[in-house]
Amino acid sequence: MATIIETKDLTKIYGGKVKAVDKLNIKIEEGEIYGLLGPNGAGKTTTINMLTTRIAPTSGTANVGGFDITRRSLDVRKLIGVVPQDFTADEDLTGRENMMMVSQFYDVPKAKAIETCGVLLKMVELDDAADRLVRTYSGGMRKRLELIIGLIHEPRILFLDEPTLGLDVQTRTQMWNYVKEIQKRLNVTIILTSHYLEEIDELANMVSIIDRGKVLITGTPTELKESLKGDIISLTLVDQKSAELMKTVPDVLEVTDSGPNTVKIKVTNSDESLPKIINFISQHELSTVRLTVTKPTLDEVFLEYTGRSIREEEGGADARKFAMNMRRVRR
């Protein structure tokens, strides 16, 4: 496959102080879904904004579809579609009218726009609601409309910035199916930013974990999980003294602190090691509060490379932002 996006030491500093993106180096192949995984504030949206020419980099370069993002920004914009986090569709127009209006911005011939509009609306199952005002759409329907608005001019590259932000699990899963169908049928390269681990795992062919503006590791979801080389046994004990004693368990890969009175034990194979660990607990007469066994996940990968988990409180923040967004568009 040919490389369609490549960055070299791409950097963005705000106010001369805040380094939002720090010497970012990624390479994206044509036709793949490339995921940028990280918590809020990791630099994902700033990266998207530079690649889509909305903001200029402080230093470094990027090539998108054969064009430099600073010297050939207009050419870049003709090649790309962008689906931002926030709703952009006019709620006083119908879904179809929104799509046709955007098609004019890209000088798409009317006949072609009508044809493409019909295909896209059917693809995301909005054809029956196409001539309803957007104000009557549910949150999930709005997200689907935003998705296909970004495709009305048939771009080679589609940027999806947190495409399922604030949606419930069922609606989010439906959106994943639409994204996969779009990539398959249109052969469009998709750059997906998210801090939903399961979303990246489900959709992305390649993943870069990004935190504090830096890429920490890149690979397929399977490669990233296999890089941990082991299963994780988490143990919460009654006191810190017992937790410290667990650090002396023999024949394990690693034992680290993972919270109050809690240790994380990395083993090659949990099926073989768990009976030995339980025997160790019994021999030393330790009392456990909780014991869990997990196979490597992207959350474990993120924890391994950043020293912290993607913040749990973000789910609540997402829901609040989504609700505020919905109230804004209904005014």
N, C-alpha and C positions, 0 to 999 in steps of 0.2 A: 504493500500500500504506500501511497505517496504521502508525505508530510504536508498537512494543510495549515497548521499553526505551529509556530516555534518562537519561544521567547529566549532572550539572552540577557541575563542579569537585570531583568525588568524590575524597576524600583519606583515606588511612589512615597514621597515624604510630604506630609501636610504641615504647613506652618513652620517649616524648617526644623521640626522636632519629632513629630509622630511618624514613624516609619511603618506605613500600613502594609506595604509590600516590599520585601527585602531580597533583591537579587534573585528573582524568580526565574527558574529555568525548566521549562516543560516543552514537550514535543507531542503533538496530537496528529494522529494519522487520519486520513480521509475515510469517512464512513463509520467511524467508531463513536461510541458514547463515552466521553471522558469526564470523570467525576472529580470535582474538587471538594474534599471533605474537611470540615473544620467547624469549630464553634463560632458563634456570632463574634464579630470583631477580628476574625482570623486573617482577613484580607481577601476573602473570596469575591465580594462584590466590587471592591476596588480593582481587582484583577480583571473582572468582567468589564468594568467601565473603561479600563485602558484598552483592552482588546477590541472593544466596540467603538473606540475613538471618542467616547464621551468626555474623557479626561486625558490629559497628556502625561506621560511618564516623567518622573524627575530625572531618571537616567536609565540606561539600558535600551534595548530594542525589542520589537516583536514584529513578526511577519505573519500576516493573516491572508490566506488564499493567494499568496504570491506578492502581496503588497505590504510595504512598510506602514505601520499604523500612524506614524506622524507625517511622513512625506506623501503618502497616497491614501489619506483618510477617506476621501470620497469614493474611491474604488473599493475600499474595504466595506463601506456601508452598503454598497450595491450587492455585495455577496452574502450579507448576514441578515438574520432575523433575530430579534431580541424579545424575550418574554420576561419582563421585570417582576420583582416581588409584588409590587403594588398594582392595583387595578388601573387600567388606562382607558378602557372602553367607555364611550359616552352612554350613560344610562338612559338618555332621552332618545336614543336611536335604537333600532332593532339590531339583532346580531348581524344580520346580512348587511344592513346599512353601514355598520361599523367596519365590516370587512371591505366593502366597496369603497368607503371613504379612504381607508389606508392604502388600498390598491392605487388610488390616484396619486398618493404621495410618491409612489415608486414608478409612476407612468406606465402601469400595466394596462395594455389595451382592454377596453371595456368587455369585449366578447371573451377574451382570455380570463379576465377577472371573474366574470359570471361563472364560467366553467370551473375554474379553480375553487371558487367559493363553494359551489355545490358539492364538489368532491370532498373538501375539507370538512364541511359541516356534517356530511354523512359519516365521515371517518371517525368523528368524535361524538356521533349520535346527537347532534344538535339540529339536524335538518327539520324536525317537527317544531322546534322552537325558534327557527331562524328569523321569523317575521314577527316575533314578540319583542316588546321593549326590553332592553337589558335590565331595567329596574325590576322586572318580574323574575329575573333569574336567581337561582340559589347560588351559594358560594361556589359549589363545585361546578355549576354550569358556567359561571363567570370565568373560572380558571381554565375551563376547556376552550371558551371563546378566546381568551387571551393567547392560549397556545396556538390556535390556528390563525389568529390575526398575524402572528409573527411569521407565518408561512405563506401569506397570500401572494407574495412576489417570488415564490419558489427559490428561496435562498439556498446556497450550498452549505451554509453553516448556521446552526440555530443555538443561541445562548439561552439557557433556562436558569434563571436565578431564583433558587428556592421555590420551585414550581408548585409544591404542595403545602406551602406555608399555612399553618392554621387549620388544615382540613382534617376531618376525622379519619380514622384508620381505613374504613371501608371506601370512602371517596378517594383517599390517597392511593389505595391499591388500584382503583379504576383508572386514575390518572397515569399510573405506571404502565398499564396496558395500552393506553392511548399513545404514550411516548414511544413504547417499543414498536407499536404498529406503524407510527409515523416514520420512525427511523428505517424500518424494514421496507416499507412501500416507497418512500421517497428517497432513500439512500442519502439522507442528509446527515452531516456530521453534527453531533450534539455535544455541547459543553454544558455540563450540569453542575451547579453548585448546591450543596446541601449540608446540613449537619444531622440529617436523619440517616443513621447508619444503615438501616434496612433498605432505604431508598437507593443509596449508592451501591449496596451489595446486590440489589435486584437488577439495577439498570446498567451500571457502568462496566465497560470492557476493561478500561484502565482507570486507575485512581491515583491521585496525589493527595496525601494528607498534608494539610497546610495549617500552621499555627503561628501566630504572631508575625505573619507576613512571610514566613519561610516554608519551603517545601521540605518535609522531613523524610518522606519515602514515597516512591512511585512503583506501581506494579498492578497486576490484575488483582481483584479481590482475593482470589485463591492464593496467589503468591504472597500477598501481604499477611494473610492468616498463617500460611505455612512458615513465614519468616520467624514466627514466635517459637517454633520447634518444641511444641509441648502443649499439654492440657493444663488447666488451672484448677486447683482445689483451694477454695476460700474457707477459712475457719475463723469463727468468732468464738472466743473463750470467755470464761467468767471474769478473768482479771488479766492485767498486763503481764504479770509474772508467768502465767501459763502460756500466754502468747509468745513470750520471749523463749520459753523452753521449746516451743515448737520449731524454733529456728535451728535446733540441733537434730532434727529428723534426718536420719542417714539416707543415702542413695536417692536424693532428689536433685533437680537441676538448680533450684533457687528458692529461697524463702525471703519474702520482703514484707514490711509493714503495709497494711492496706486500710487503716482506720483504727478507731479505738478498740483495743483488745482483739484485733483482727490481723491475720496474716494471710498472704497469698503464696501458695506453694505451687511451683511449676514442676511438672513431671513429664516424662516422655510419653507415658501411657497411663491414664488415670485408672483404667480397668486393672492394671497390674499393681499400681502403687497404692491405691486406696485401701486395700486390706492391710498393708504394712503400716500405713499411717494410723488407721484405726487401732491397730495393735499397739502402736507407740503410745497413743492416747490412753489406752487401757492400762498398759504397764506403768505409766506415770500417774495414773489416777487423776487425769485431768477432766474437767467438765466443759463440754462444748455447748454453746448457745445456738450456733447455726453452722451447717456444713453444706457447701454447694460445690458442684463440679460443672465446669464449663469447657467446652471445646473452644478453640481459638475463634474469636469474632473480631470484627473491625473495631469494636469498642476496646477490646483487649490490645489490638494493634496500636490504637491511638494512645491508650494508657502507657503502653510500652515505650513509645517514642516521644511522648510529651510529658510523661510523669503525672498526668491527670486524665480524668475521664471527660468526655464532652458533657458539659454542665447540664444536670437534670432540670434545673430551673428554667432552661430555655423553652421547654414545652409550654409552660405557663406564659412566658413572655410572648411566644408565638401566637398563642390563642388570643391574648390581649391585643396584639398588633392587628391580627386578622379581624377581630371584632371592631376595632377602631376604624379600620379600612372600610368595612362594610357600612358603618354608620356614616362615614364621610361620603361614600358614593351615593347614599340614599338621600342626602340633603338636596 
